[in-house]
Amino acid sequence: MFLFSRRIFQLRVLNHKICGKRNKYIVLLPEIPSDTAENNPLLRSSNIPPFSELTTEKCISAIGKLVIEYESGIHHMDQKLYDSEIERNVQNIILPLDRLSGPLDFAWGAFKILYTVRQNDKIADAYIKLHPRIIKAKREKYLSSSIYQAFNELKEKEKQFTDPIKRLINKHLLESRLSGMDLSDSGYKHFQSIILKLEKHRGNYKAKLTEVTSRFSQDLQFNDVKNFPRELLKLFAADPSNASKGPWTLTLEPHVYHNFLKYCDNRLSRWNAYYAYNVRASSISGQELNNSIEIEEIRYQRNELAQLLGYKTFAELSMKTKMAGTVDNVLEMITTLHVKSKKATAKEIEELQTFANKCGFQDTLQLWDIPYYQRLHKEELFNIDDDVVRQYFPLPAVLEGLFSICNKLFNITIKEHQEEVDTWHDDVKFYKIFDAAGKEIASFYLDPYSRSPEKIPGSWMEIGRSDLYMTGLRLTEELYLCALDLEMYSGKEFWLNLTKRVWSDYMPFPYEKDAAQPCSFSEIFSDQYPAAYFSNLWAEMIAADVFSAFEEAGLDDEEQLQKIGHRFRDTFLSLGGGCHPGEVFRKFRGRDPSTDALLVSLGLSTKHHSQFKSNMKNI
């Protein structure tokens, strides 16, 4: 990855679990880049990054140097703990690790921002290559036997530590155990073998899906795109500057595909797009690009990994790092929401069918029809023009109102300090946050405009999002995916049979012939959400429950709102990772999370929150 010249070093190898004894080795290391804080701003980790000075080359060089220094630091600490009898305390164990990771965290964080706001092939290629290298480096501290033993010794005397320190100790020990540190030498070799196989099949899965998606291209006729908004038409046009003239092409890039289903009048074209999208990387794509074997291999290897580490299933293992804690807790959320939303979903589909019939549609609605008629129905019901609505919410007024609310609820003041900070774009603003005594406690960037395709969609916060149209169906689709994910990593049933079974349990539409959605469900197979797809829905449940605390206080009762706001500040906004998220929630709400508030927020229940009043008194 880094094309630096190499030189020979003699050193003792890091005491990974697989090493039975210590020996001397000759190891080839990359030449450390000559960059310094004077000629590379990304190495000045004590300052805010001067983004306008950062180039891809400087980022690669700085991160390359910091990775080498970080890994060397871990080696040195491992050696020091192995060779000496230094006291096992926070100053000698935890703080040195924190100091080691600081510069690398700073540089990598800055580069990740550039990756999301300056999309081009050069940055994207560098990020894709650097990302696995960073992950590998970050895991080094969990693979040192000496450091692991030191944390075990800290655990034995944890009563003398604060709660955040206890949390750090427990998290390090958990990550080390999940990295195989409690395994025998032969067990650890098997662990490494599984990891290599898993990475191979994840890579195969992603490569096949990418290839199939990129191969699909369908020429569109004028009748297919005649009702497309002008800005949307640019996504399909060969020449975006003259989008109305064509030619137009449909691809299976998600944002293109989903918008096509919403705006295309031609039902046959919609079906063709739906079919192509949902059979990607399946047997329909041919044996070489079929992800069926990859799915089964990924599931098998993850299950092997879990059992090797002492868990029954990979889903059970995944919960060890999640707020939910257990698979049963997640299933309880999914089941409760499904039962409560089922009738609403059926009613929504019936109403949409009636509307479609009024529009002249004589068939039964199918999944490739839903987005199109949903859009038409919303336009008739609400007649909302986003451009007109936007005029009532100019950015300065919105920010003034938002910062005023933060001041009232959290007793903080937010001030712009644009003149002090070099940003990545002229639109970007920099703010500092001050407490009631005027002390600076935090700062943040605000980049309010989409600037597509320069910025990656989905990488940015959405504030104040609300849409209560057909929430039952939207929730049902999400619950199906959550349940499918957990089932994939909880049993051994063949993926297609499993998918059809879960589909029939949740979805109010027949399972389409040839459909093979798991073959393109990259989030749980090649990406970072295996047995964790539920996380977004869980976060929505937490957010709704938190907001309900403010509703219960009375949105017109300023004094009570301030009390709740201060409690939120002192828990969710202050405790951070120093406290288990479940405990943070209990400190704020006085109980465990409930699905009731989410159902109310989605318009699927009218249950009043008064049942929670007694819990509030217990805080």
N, C-alpha and C positions, 0 to 999 in steps of 0.2 A: 504493500500500500504506500509506504513512504520510500521513495527511491533515493535514499541517502546512502553514501558509501559506508562500508562496514569495517569494523575493526575488531580485534580479538581481545576479550577480557577473561581473566581468571577469577572466578567467584564461586561461592557456595550457592547451590541452587535453593530456591525457595522451598521450604519444608511443606510441600503439598501432602495431602493425606496419602497419596499413592507411594510416597517415598518411605521406605522402611528404615533407612539410616541415611546419615549425611555423608556425602562424598564431594570431592572437588571435580568440577567439570570445566571444559573449555566451551564457552558459549559465544556465538556470533551475535553481536548487537548492532542495531543501526547507528550510524554516526548521528550524534545529537545535533540538531540544527543550531546554527550560530546566532540565531535571532536573540535579541535582548529586549529589555523593557524600553530601551532608547529607540530602537528601530522597528519594534513591533508593538503597537498599542494594546494588542490582546494579551500581552504578558504583564500589563500594569493592572493587576487584579484589584488594587485598592481603589481604583477609580471607575466611574461609569464609562462603558465602552464608547470611544469616538467612532460611531458607526460609519460616518462618511469616509473615514480613513481605511476601513477594513476592506481588503480584497480577498478573493477566494484563496489566493496563494499565501497571503499572510495568515489567514485562518488555519489552513492546512499545516503550515510550518509551525505555528504556535502550538496548536493542539498536538502535533506530532512530538514536539519537544516536551510538552507537559505530560503526555502519556508515558514517555520514557522516564521522566523524573518521578512521576507518581509510582510507577511499578518499581523503580529503583528504591524509592522510599519505603515501599512495603517490604521489599527484600531486606533492606537495612533494618527495619523494625523487627521483622521476623528473626533475623540473625541476632539482634541485640537481646531479644527476649529469650532466645534459645541459649545464648552463651553466658548470660548474667543473671543475677538474682535481684534485679531491680524490683522495687515494691510495686505490686499490682494495685494501682489506684487510678482515679480519673485523670490526673495530671500526666501519668506515664503511659496510659493506654488510649483513652478516648480522645483527649485533646490532640495528641500527635496525629491520630488518624484524621481528625477534623481539619487540622492545618494542612495535611497532605492533599486532601481532596479539594480544598478551597480554590486554588488557582485553576485546576482542571474544570471544576464545576462552572466557574466564571467564564472561561473561554468557550466551553461547549455550549453554555446557555446563550451566549452572544451569537455564536454561529447558528444555533437553532433558530433564533429570531430572524437572522438574515435568510435562512432557508425558507421560512414561511412568508417573508415579505418581498424577497427579490428572486422570484422564480426564473431561473434560466438553466440551461443544460449543464453548465459548468458547476454551479453551486449544487444542483441536484445530484450530479454524479459524485461530487466530493462528499456530500452528506451521506449518500447511500453506502459509500465505501468506508467512511469513518464510523458510522453508527455501530456496526458490530464490534469494531475495534474498541470503542469506548465501553461498550457493555462488558467485553472481556476484561478490560483493565479494571473496571469498577468491581468486578467479582473477585479480584485478587485478594483483597483483605479477608474475604470469607473462606479462602482456600489455604490459609496459613495455619498450620497446627499450633504454632507457638502463640499466635494471636488468639486463636480459638480457646486454647487452654487458659490464657490470661483472662478472657471474658468469663470462662467458667469459674475462675477464682473470684472474679468480681461478683458473680452471681451468688456465691456462697456468703458474701457479706453485704448483700444488697439492702438490708434493713437500714444501713447508715446513709444511704443515698436518697436524693430527692426523687420524686415520681418521674420527671423527665429522664434522669439518668437511668433509673430502673428500666424505663421503656427502651432506651438505647441499647442497654445490655441484652434485654430479651429479644429485641429485633435482630441484633447481630447474631446471637446464638441460633435463632430460628433460621436466618438466611444461611448460616454455615451448615446447619443440619440439612436444609433443603439442597445444599450444594454437595452433600455426600460426606461430610466430615466425621460422621459417626459410623461410617461403613468400614469393614475390614479392607485390607489391601486388595483382595480379590473382588470384593463387593464394589470398591471404588473403580476398579478397572472396568467392571461390567457397567457401572454408572456412566463412565466416560464413553463406552461403546454405544450405549443407548442415546446419549446426547448427540453423538456424531450421526447416527442413523436418523434421529429425529430431525436434525438440521438438514440432512440430505433430502428427506421426503417433504419437509416444509418448503425447501427451495424448489423442488420439482413441482409441487402444487402451485406455487406462485408463478413459476415460469410458464406452466401450461395455461393457467388462467389468463395471464398477460398476453400470451401468444394468440389464444382463441379470441379474446376481446379485440385485439388489434387487427385481426384478419377480417372481421365482419365489417362490411360496408355496403349500404344499400342506397341506390339512387332514388331520389324522391321526386314526385311530380308536383306541379303547382297546387293541385287539389289537396295534396297532403299538408301543405304549409300555408295555405291561403289565409288562415286565421291566426297565424303566429304573430305575436307582438314583434315590433321591429328589432328590439334589442335581442330577443330570443332567436330570431331568424339568423342573426350573425353566427350563432353556434353551428348552423347547418350549411351556411353558404361557403362556396369555394373562395369567394372574394367578400369578406365581411364589410368592406367599405362600400360595396354595391350589392347588399344582401338580397334586395328585392328582385334582382335579375336572375339569380341562380347561376350555375346549377347548385342543387342542394344534396347533401349526403347525410344519411343516418349512420351513426356509429353506436357502439354499446358502452361508451363511457357513461358512467352512472348519471351525471347531471344532464347529459344529452338525452339519454334514454327516458328518464323520468319526465322531463319536460315534453318530450315527444308524445308520451301517453296522455298528458294533460291537454294538449292543444290539437292533436291530429283528428280531423273529422272522419277519416277513412278507417272504418272498423277493421277491414282486412289488413291494412297496414299496421294498425295497432296490434292485432293478433300476431302478425309476423315478427314484430319487434319483441313482444312479450315472449313468444316461443324461443326466439334466438337468445334472448337474455337469460332465460331460465334453463336452457340446456347447455350452457357454456361448460366446456371442459368435462362433458359427460360422454357416454358411448356414442352419442350423435356426432361428436367432434372427431371420432376416429380413435383407434386404440392408442396411438402415440400421444394424444392430447387428452386422454381420459383420466380424470382425477380419482376415479373409484378406488384404485389400488392405493393411491397416496392417502386417501381418507382413512382406509383401514389400517395402513401402516402407522400413520400419525396417532390414531387412537390406540393401537396396540402398544407402541413405544411409550406413550404417555402413561398408559396403565401399568406397564412394566416398571417404569420409573417410580410411580406412586407406590407400588407394592414393595419395591426394593427399599424405599424410604420408610416403610411401615404403615402405609395407608391402604385402605381397601380399594379405592378408586382415585382417579386423577381429580375428579370433582371434589372429593373430600380433601385432597392435598391443596387444591386451589383455595379453599375456604380459609386456610391457615393464615393467609395474608389479606383477607377481606374483612370489612366491618361486619358482614352478615354472620361470620363465624362458622356456620354449619349449612350443609345442603338443605336440611329440613327447614331452616329459617327462610331460605330463598324460595323453596317450594311452597311454603305457607303464604308468602307474599304473592307468588304467581297464581296459586289456586284461589285465594281470596279475591284478587282482582278479576280473575276469569269468571268466577261465579257471579260477581256483582256487575260485570259489564256485558254478560251474555245477552240478556234481554234488550239492553240498549243497542247492542250491535245489530240484532235482528230487526229492530224497529227502524234503525238508520238505513239499512239496506232496503227495507220495504218502502220507506219514504223516497229513497233515491230511485227505486224501480218505478214508482208512480210518476215521479218527475220525468224520468227518461221516456216513459210511455207518452206523456203529454207532449214531449218534444218529437214524437213520431217514431221512437224506437220500439220495435215490436217483439224483440227477443228477450231472453232472460239475461240480466246483467252478469258478466263474468269479470274476472280480475283485470283484464285488459281494457274493460269499459269504465271501471270505477273512477280512475283519475279524471277522465274526460268529463263525465257527467257530474262529478263532484265540483269541478271548476265551474261548469255552467250553472249548477244549482246555487253555489255560493254567490255568483254574480247576480242571480235573480233575487236571492234572499236579502243580500246586504248592499248590493250596488255600490261597492266601495272602490274608489279609484285611488290607488296608492300614491299617485303623484299629487292628488288634491289633498289627501290626508297629510302628506309630508310637509305641506306648506304651513300647517298648524303647529309643527314641531321643529322649529329651527334649532340647530345644534347648540348655539349659545344659551338659549332658553332652557333646553333640556338639561344641559350640564349644570346650569345655575340651580334648577330645581332638584336635581340629583344630589348635588353637594350640600344643598340646604337640608335635605332629608338626612343625609349622613351626619351632619352637624347636630341635628336635633336628637337623632336616635343614639349615636355613639359618642357624642361630645367631642368630636374631632373637627379640625378645620383643614380644608383642602385648598392649596394655592398653586397656581401655575408658576413654574420657574423655567420658562422656555429659553431665556437668554443664557442660561448656564450650561445647557446640555446640547451636545451634538447628536442628532437623530438620523434615522435612515431615510426620512422623507420629510419634505416641507410641511406636510399635513400633520405630522406627529407632534403631540404636545407632551410635556413632562410635568408632573405634579408632585408636590411633597405634601405629606400628611403630618399634622401637628396635633398633639394632645391638648388638653385644657390649659396646661401650664405653658404652652407655646414651644414644647420640646418636639423636635422632629422625630417621628417614630417609624416612618416608612415613605416610600416614593413609588411612582408607577408611570409607565408610558401609556398614552391614549392614542390609538391609531384608528380613527372612526370611519374611514371610508374603505370600500371593498377593493377598489383598484384591480379588478379581475383583468387578465389572468396573472397579474404580478404577485398576488397573495394567494396562498393555498386556502380554498374554501374549507370551512369546518374547523380551522385552527384558531378561531377567534370567538370571544365571548358574545353571546346574544343576551341583551338586557331587556327585560320587560316583554319577552315573547309570550303571546297568548293567542290561542286559536281553539275555540270550543266547538268547531264544526266536525261532526262525525268522529268524535273522540273515542267512541266505543270500538269502531272498526280499527282505528289506528292503534289503540291499546291492544286489541285482540291479535293483530299482526305482530306486535312487539312481544307479547306473551308467548306466542307460538315459537318465535326465534329463541327466546330465553329458555323455554322448556326443551326445545330441540338441542340446544347447546349442552344443557345439563345431562340430558339423556345420552348424548353422544359419548360423554365422559363418565357415565355411571354404569354402563353395561356393555355387553358384547354382541348384541343383536346387529345383524348386517345393516349398514347405514340406510339403504333404500327402504327396507321393511320398517325400520325404526321411524324414518321420516314420514312414511304414509300413515303410520299409527298415530304419531303426534299431530300430524296435520288433521286427521279426522277428529281428534279430541278438541282441537282449538278452532280451526278455520271453518267458516260457514259457506265454503265453496268446494266443489268437487276437486279432487286431486287430478291435475292434468296429465294425460298420457305423455310420457317422455320427460316430464319435469324432473329436474335433478338439482334443485337449488343448493344442497350441500356441496356440490362440486364447484360452486363459486362463492361459498360462504367463507371468504378468506379471513374474516375477523377471528374465527375460532380455530382455523386450521393452519394458516401460514402467518397470521399476525399475532397481536398481543392479548387476545381475549378468549383463550380456551377456558371453558368452564367459568367464564367471567362476563359473558355478554349481558347478563342481568344488571351489571354495574350501573349503566346509564339509567335504567328504570328505578333501581334502588336509590340513586341520587335524586331522581325526581320525587320519589316518596319522601325522602328526608327533607328536601326543599319545601314541599307542600306542608309537611308537618311543622317545620320551623315557622313558616309564614302564618300557619293557623294560630300560633301562639300570639302573634300580633293582632290577629282578628279577634281572638278571645278577649284580649285586653281592651278592645274597642278602638277602632281606627280613628275615632274622634276624641278619644281621651288622651291628650298629649302627655299627661303625667305618667299614666300607665304604660304608654308606648315607650317613653324614655326608660322606664324601669326594665322593660323587656329588651329594649335596644342595648342597654348597658350590660345586661346579662348575656346577650348574644355576642357583644364585643369581648366580654371577659371569658367566653368559652370558645365558640367557633373561630373568632378572629384572633384569639390570643394564645390558646393552648397548642395549636398546631399539631405536629407529630409527637410532641412530648407527652401526649395522653392518647390512649386508645380511642378511636372515633366513636365507638359505642358508648364509652364513658363520657366523652365530650357531649354527646347527644343527651345522655341521662342527666348530666349536670345542668343542661339548659332546659329540658322538658320535664325532668323528674320521673321519667318512665322510658320504656323501650319504644321504638318507632311503631307507628300504626299506618295502615293503608287508608284509613277513613278520610284523612285530609286530602290525599291525592284524588280519591274518587269525587270528592266535593269540587276540587279545583278543576277537574275534567268535566264537570257537569253531569256526572253519572250517579250522584247521590245528593240528597238534600239534608242528610243527617247533620244535626247541629253539633257544634264542638263542646257543648256544655258538659258532656260526660267527662271531659278532661279537666274540669275546674278543680276537682279534688286533688288530682295529681299535681296541679300547679302549686298547691299549698305545701306540698312536701319538699319543695326545692329549698 
